[in-house]
Amino acid sequence: MDRTPSVNVGLCIVQIHLPGVASLKEKRQVLRGLKDRLREQYNVSVAEIDHQDLWQRATLGIVGIASARLPLEQTFSSIQGEVERRVPGEVLSYDVEYLS
């Protein structure tokens, strides 16, 4: 008998303010570096999901998948620290939801 594996998904929405950014090109460079780092370091999917037309605001969606919730919680906790260290501005909000 086939058994469907347990799947847990974590979704994180990060709102960022980038007061030192003076153009969309500069914003994209900042975000590209952050997104590439998160993908490489944590094996998650990352995309800019809102405020694409604003220079100093960004909203990122970060998604991870695992067979248990605890590894996801640990990953998203580490990601929060990484984002706060690497963003040349302010993290306005960091919200995580888990689906099982």
URPESUL-V43786 format. One record per helix or strand of 2 or more residues. SS is the DSSP state (@ for helix, = for strand). FROM is the first residue (numbers start at 1). TO is the last residue. Records with the same first field share a line. If there is no record, write none. Layout:
BEGIN
SS=FROM-TO ; FROM-TO
END
This chain:
BEGIN
==8-17 ; 45-50 ; 57-66 ; 90-99
@=24-42 ; 69-86
END
